Amino acid sequence: MAAEGQVQTVDVTSLDVPQLLDVRKQLELELKQFTTMFGQLKIAQARFQSCAESVEAIRPENQGKTTLLPLTASLYVPGKLSDPEKVIVDIGTGYYVEKSRPEARKLYEDKVAYIIKNMEQLQETIHRKQDNLRVVCELLQVKVLQREGAQEAA
Protein backbone atom coordinates (compact mmCIF):
# COMPACT_ATOMS: atom_id res chain seq x y z
CA MET A 1 0.00 0.00 0.00
CA ALA A 2 1.33 3.44 -0.92
CA ALA A 3 1.93 5.92 1.87
CA GLU A 4 -0.19 9.04 1.96
CA GLY A 5 1.03 11.61 -0.58
CA GLN A 6 2.83 9.04 -2.71
CA VAL A 7 1.65 8.17 -6.19
CA GLN A 8 1.15 4.50 -6.92
CA THR A 9 1.65 3.51 -10.55
CA VAL A 10 0.07 0.54 -12.25
CA ASP A 11 1.06 -1.01 -15.55
CA VAL A 12 -2.26 -0.72 -17.40
CA THR A 13 -1.14 -3.30 -19.98
CA SER A 14 -1.35 -5.94 -17.24
CA LEU A 15 -5.01 -5.15 -16.50
CA ASP A 16 -7.87 -7.17 -17.97
CA VAL A 17 -10.91 -5.66 -19.71
CA PRO A 18 -13.15 -5.19 -16.62
CA GLN A 19 -10.29 -3.52 -14.75
CA LEU A 20 -9.59 -1.25 -17.73
CA LEU A 21 -13.28 -0.32 -17.84
CA ASP A 22 -13.05 0.67 -14.17
CA VAL A 23 -9.92 2.74 -14.81
CA ARG A 24 -11.59 4.45 -17.77
CA LYS A 25 -14.66 5.24 -15.68
CA GLN A 26 -12.48 6.70 -12.91
CA LEU A 27 -10.48 8.81 -15.36
CA GLU A 28 -13.67 10.12 -16.98
CA LEU A 29 -15.03 11.07 -13.55
CA GLU A 30 -11.81 12.85 -12.58
CA LEU A 31 -11.70 14.65 -15.91
CA LYS A 32 -15.28 15.84 -15.45
CA GLN A 33 -14.49 17.12 -11.94
CA PHE A 34 -11.34 18.94 -13.07
CA THR A 35 -13.19 20.50 -15.98
CA THR A 36 -15.91 21.72 -13.61
CA MET A 37 -13.26 23.19 -11.30
CA PHE A 38 -11.65 24.94 -14.27
CA GLY A 39 -15.00 26.52 -15.17
CA GLN A 40 -15.49 27.71 -11.59
CA LEU A 41 -12.03 29.28 -11.59
CA LYS A 42 -12.87 31.07 -14.85
CA ILE A 43 -16.00 32.51 -13.21
CA ALA A 44 -14.01 33.65 -10.16
CA GLN A 45 -11.38 35.22 -12.41
CA ALA A 46 -14.05 37.18 -14.29
CA ARG A 47 -15.64 38.31 -11.03
CA PHE A 48 -12.36 39.61 -9.61
CA GLN A 49 -11.48 41.33 -12.89
CA SER A 50 -14.89 43.00 -12.79
CA CYS A 51 -14.19 44.16 -9.23
CA ALA A 52 -10.84 45.64 -10.29
CA GLU A 53 -12.56 47.46 -13.16
CA SER A 54 -15.22 48.79 -10.77
CA VAL A 55 -12.53 50.19 -8.48
CA GLU A 56 -10.92 51.89 -11.49
CA ALA A 57 -14.27 53.39 -12.51
CA ILE A 58 -14.49 55.45 -9.32
CA ARG A 59 -13.66 59.07 -10.11
CA PRO A 60 -13.03 61.95 -7.67
CA GLU A 61 -15.49 64.15 -9.59
CA ASN A 62 -18.28 61.75 -8.53
CA GLN A 63 -17.86 62.60 -4.83
CA GLY A 64 -21.21 63.51 -3.28
CA LYS A 65 -23.19 62.52 -6.36
CA THR A 66 -25.92 59.88 -6.20
CA THR A 67 -25.03 56.66 -7.99
CA LEU A 68 -26.01 53.00 -8.05
CA LEU A 69 -23.79 50.87 -5.86
CA PRO A 70 -23.46 47.14 -6.50
CA LEU A 71 -24.33 44.87 -3.58
CA THR A 72 -24.16 41.75 -5.75
CA ALA A 73 -23.70 41.11 -9.46
CA SER A 74 -27.38 41.82 -10.06
CA LEU A 75 -28.46 43.98 -7.08
CA TYR A 76 -27.74 47.71 -6.95
CA VAL A 77 -28.84 50.32 -4.42
CA PRO A 78 -28.70 54.12 -4.67
CA GLY A 79 -25.95 55.76 -2.65
CA LYS A 80 -23.59 58.72 -2.48
CA LEU A 81 -19.84 58.46 -2.82
CA SER A 82 -18.42 60.17 0.27
CA ASP A 83 -14.71 59.49 -0.34
CA PRO A 84 -13.61 58.42 -3.83
CA GLU A 85 -10.19 57.34 -2.53
CA LYS A 86 -11.55 54.73 -0.09
CA VAL A 87 -13.49 51.59 -0.99
CA ILE A 88 -14.84 48.64 0.96
CA VAL A 89 -13.72 45.28 -0.38
CA ASP A 90 -14.88 41.76 0.37
CA ILE A 91 -11.82 39.83 1.53
CA GLY A 92 -13.75 36.56 1.81
CA THR A 93 -16.08 34.63 4.09
CA GLY A 94 -18.23 37.70 4.68
CA TYR A 95 -15.45 40.01 5.91
CA TYR A 96 -15.14 43.51 4.48
CA VAL A 97 -12.33 45.99 4.95
CA GLU A 98 -11.73 49.56 3.89
CA LYS A 99 -8.85 50.05 1.48
CA SER A 100 -7.50 52.78 -0.69
CA ARG A 101 -8.27 52.46 -4.40
CA PRO A 102 -4.69 51.39 -5.27
CA GLU A 103 -4.70 48.80 -2.46
CA ALA A 104 -8.06 47.44 -3.61
CA ARG A 105 -6.92 47.27 -7.23
CA LYS A 106 -3.75 45.42 -6.16
CA LEU A 107 -5.78 43.01 -4.02
CA TYR A 108 -8.01 42.12 -6.97
CA GLU A 109 -5.09 41.92 -9.40
CA ASP A 110 -3.28 39.57 -6.99
CA LYS A 111 -6.38 37.37 -6.73
CA VAL A 112 -6.66 37.23 -10.53
CA ALA A 113 -2.97 36.31 -10.83
CA TYR A 114 -3.38 33.56 -8.20
CA ILE A 115 -6.40 32.14 -10.02
CA ILE A 116 -4.60 32.23 -13.37
CA LYS A 117 -1.68 30.30 -11.84
CA ASN A 118 -4.09 27.67 -10.48
CA MET A 119 -5.89 27.48 -13.82
CA GLU A 120 -2.59 26.82 -15.60
CA GLN A 121 -1.75 24.01 -13.15
CA LEU A 122 -5.23 22.58 -13.48
CA GLN A 123 -5.01 22.75 -17.28
CA GLU A 124 -1.81 20.67 -17.14
CA THR A 125 -3.58 18.11 -14.95
CA ILE A 126 -6.52 18.00 -17.35
CA HIS A 127 -4.16 17.37 -20.28
CA ARG A 128 -2.44 14.53 -18.39
CA LYS A 129 -5.79 12.96 -17.52
CA GLN A 130 -6.92 13.27 -21.15
CA ASP A 131 -3.72 11.56 -22.30
CA ASN A 132 -4.17 8.80 -19.72
CA LEU A 133 -7.78 8.33 -20.79
CA ARG A 134 -6.77 8.12 -24.44
CA VAL A 135 -4.13 5.47 -23.65
CA VAL A 136 -6.59 3.41 -21.58
CA CYS A 137 -9.25 3.62 -24.32
CA GLU A 138 -6.76 2.53 -26.99
CA LEU A 139 -5.54 -0.36 -24.82
CA LEU A 140 -9.13 -1.33 -24.09
CA GLN A 141 -9.88 -1.51 -27.83
CA VAL A 142 -6.82 -3.68 -28.41
CA LYS A 143 -7.75 -6.05 -25.57
CA VAL A 144 -11.37 -6.33 -26.77
CA LEU A 145 -10.19 -7.09 -30.33
CA GLN A 146 -7.76 -9.69 -29.00
CA ARG A 147 -10.50 -11.29 -26.94
CA GLU A 148 -12.85 -11.40 -29.97
CA GLY A 149 -10.06 -12.87 -32.13
CA ALA A 150 -9.37 -15.55 -29.54
CA GLN A 151 -13.08 -16.43 -29.32
CA GLU A 152 -13.35 -16.70 -33.12
CA ALA A 153 -10.28 -18.94 -33.25
CA ALA A 154 -11.69 -21.27 -30.60
N, C-alpha and C positions, 0 to 999 in steps of 0.2 A: 504494500500500500504506500502511495506517495505521501510524503509529509505535506502539511499545509503550506501553500505558497509555491510548491514545486509542480512543474508540469509533467504529466505522465504521457509518454508517447506510445502509440500502438501502431504496429505494422498493419495497415488496412488490407494489404494483400493476403494476410493470413486469416481474415474474417470470412465467414460464410455469408450467404445471401441474406438470411434474416438479421444477422448482426449488422451487415452493411445498410439494410433498410432502417434499422434503429439509429445508426450513425447519421444517415442522411436526414432522418426526421429531426434529430437533435440539432444538426447544423442548420436546417431550415428554420427551426424555432429560434435559435440564437441569432441568425441573420435577420429575422423579422424583428426581434427585440432591439438589436443594434440599429436597424434602420429607423425604428420608431424613436429611439433615443436621439438619433441624428436630426430627425424632424423637430423634436422638442428643443434641441439646442439651436436650430435655425430660428425658431419662433422667439426664443429668449434673446438671441443676437439681434433680431429685428426690433424687439421691444427696447433693449438698451440703446440701440442706435437712435430710435425714436426719442428716447429720453434725452440723449445728448443733443439732438437737434432742437428739442423743446427748450433746453437750457440756453442754447445759442440764440433762440428766437426772442429772448427777453431783451428789451431795449430800454435804456434809461429814460427815453422820452415818453415811455408808457407809464411812468410813475404817477400814481393817483388816478389813472384812468380805469374805468370799469372794463373788465374783460371776462372771457369765459376761461375758467381754470379746470384742467382735467383732474378728476378724482380717480377715474379708471379710463380704459381705452375708449369706452363709449358713454361715459357719464361726465358731464361738465356742469359747473355751477358758476354763477356770476360772482365776481370778486374784484377787489382793487389791489393793484400792485403797490405795496407800501415801500419796499426797498428793492430796486431792480438788481442790486449786487448780491443779495442773499436769497437762497432757495432752500426749500425743504426737500430732502431726498429720502427715498425708501431704501434703507440699507439691508433689508431682509427681515423675514419673520415678524413683520408688523412694527418694526422700529424705524423711526424717522429722525433725522438729524438736520440741523441747519448748516449749510455750507455756502461758501462763496461760489459764484458762477464758475470760476476756473477750477476750483476744487471739485465741484459737481461734475463738470465736463470730464475732468481727469478720472474721476471715479467710474463714470459710465464708459469711457474709453478703455480703462483697465479691465472692466468686466467684459467688454466686447472682445478684447485681445485674449483674455483667458478662455472665453468660449470658443474662439476661433482655434486656439491651440488644442483644446479638447476635441473639437470637430475634426481637426487634422488627424489626431491620434485615432479617433473612432473610425475615420474613413480608412485608415490603414488596416484596422482590425476587420472592417467590413470586407475589404479586398482579400485579406487572408482567408476569411471564412468562405467567401465566394470561390476562391481557388480550391480550398479544401472540398467544398461541396461539388465542384466540377470534377475533381479527381475521384471522389467517392461515386458519383453518378456514372462516370466512365467505367470504373472498375466493376460496378454493379451490372452494367450492360454486358461487359465481357464475361462475368461469372454466369449470368443468366443464359447467354449464348452457349457457353461451355456446357452448362447443365442440359440445355435442350439438345445440343449435339450428342452428348453422352446418352441421353434417353432415346434418341433416334437410332443410335448405333446398337443399342441393347435389344 
